[in-house]
Amino acid sequence: MADQHIISVDRLMNRVQAIFEKSGLSPDNAHAVAHVIVAGERDHCKSHGIYRIEGCLRVLAAGKVSPDAVPQLQDSGKAVIEVDAGGGFSNPAFYAAKDALVARARETGLAALVIRDCLHFSALWHDVEALAEEGLASLSMCPSYSFVAPAGGKEPLLGTNPIAFGWPRPGPTPYVFDFATSVAARGEIELHRRAGTPIPEGWAVDRDGNPTTDPDAALDGAMLTFGAHKGSAISTMVELLAGAMLGEFMSKEALDFMGGGALLPRHGALILALDPQTFAKRSGRDPIAEGEKLLTAISGQGARLPSERRFTARAKALSEGIVLTAAEMAQLDRFEAKGLAALEG
């Protein structure tokens, strides 16, 4: 189709990194941020792909993120490792601390990474996939902005509060799930708003607490948790573990600190890494092989494992390229030519 353009993953990576460098990010930070954005587009996660470029540029233009932050690792030799993002994006901080986290998990069986003072915008599967490649199981979670009402309430209090889990497998892809504890990610509602299409029922309520399918009313009201009280409880757990326990902002504090939800949130994040071999050592059984019995049995029933569609999209993009619309290509051209100035018109 005339409206479709094919671009290779490597070419898109080069272009997105160039956009961020032109906009003031240091090369290391530009590479880390571009990597997760392009990975989202590659895996056909449109709400976490190049759609996120503008949000990153806006927080840069507002001076609310440090463009040349150098993550500082704080390692006391115990199970908890800390990395201070220094008001920069979370992605460079994770990669700066990943090797230390992996080494500690292999040494002790269980280790935690606390990311402090970071701006977060990306999906969490990047973290758990990177750890699964090292043979580790892991959990990643963070608060966000208080856009979500607790079960039985109508006032936004909780964040979309994503949580991701990764489990290593013998093949090329791990077992991974990554989802917001809200029914849908806020970016999905924004994409509906831009497209002029209604959102599904059950995603949100308006500011009066009435159910709505209008994306504008939803963004002005409150999103809902999945599974009613169950999702609400899990979302609260994320607030406590990745906010209160770390001494970092919870979602309401993050929203107040940034003066509203127009810019990316600033808070902390928590990643737990577990070594299956350490936990199973005295059992005489191979934990990966045992896990594979379950996963293959699930697939054997015709059920789809989480992230399978994403992995299929990844394979296609790597072999055939990424499909972008003419409007998306034009936006890349504009950002690449003008940097932050592209936001003005």
C-alpha positions, 0 to 999 in steps of 0.5 A: 500500500502507498501509505506503508513504508518498510524500514529495517530494525537497524535503520530505525534504531539509527534514526531514533538514536539520532533524534535523541542525540540531536535533542540533547541526550548523551550518546549512551542515554540516546542508545538505551532509550532508542533501543527500548523504543525500537524494540517495542516497534519491532515487536508490534507493541505500538503503544510502546514504540515510536509513539513514545518518542514525542513524550520523551522529547517533551520531558526533555524540552521541559527540563524535567529529565537529565539528558546526560545523567550517568547512573551511579551504582551503589553496591554494599555486597548484600542482596539489594543493589541500588542504582541512582538514575540521577533524574535520567531515564530508567533504561540506562540505569538498568543496563548499568546495573544489570551485570551486578544484579546477575552476578549477585543473583547467581551468588546468593540465589536471589537479588534485588535491584532498586532503581532510584530517581528515574523517568520511566516510559517503556514496557518492562519486558525488556528487563525480564527478557535480558535477565532470562537470557542470563538464565534467571527468573525475574519480576519487574514492577514500578508505579506510574501516575495516579490515573486509576481508581481502586475497586469500588472507588471513582477517584484516581489514586493508583497507577497503571502499575505494570508488572512483568515476569520472565522465565528462561527457556531452552529455545530462543525466547523466554516465557514472559508476561508484562501487563498493566494492572489497569485493564489497558495501558494509558497509551492504548486509550491515547491511541484510540483518542488519536484515531477517533475510535471508542475504547472498549467497555470496562476500561474506564469511567468518566469524572463522575464515575460513570462507565464510558467508551469515550477516550477523552472522557476516560482520560479526564476520568479514571481508568479501571483495574483488571479483575476488579478487586483482584487487580486493585490489590495487585496494583496496591502491592506494586505501589507498596513494593516499588514505591513505599518500600523503596522510599520513592514516589508512589503514583499520587506523589509522582503526579503531584511532583510533576504537576500533572500527567502531561509529562513522563513520571519520575519515581523508582523501580524494583527488579527481583532476580532469582537463580532457578539452579540455586533454588533447585540445587538440592532437589536433584531436578533441573528446574528449567526442564521441569518448567518446560513440561508445564509450558509445552503442556499449555501449548499442547492444548492449543493455548497461546503463551504470553508474548507469543504474538510479540515474538512472532512479530519480532521474527517477521520484523527482523527478516522483513523490516518494520512497517510504518505509515507515511504519517509515522515516517513524516514524524520521524523526518521532522524529529530528525531534522528539527529535534526539540524544535519539532515540538513547536509546530 
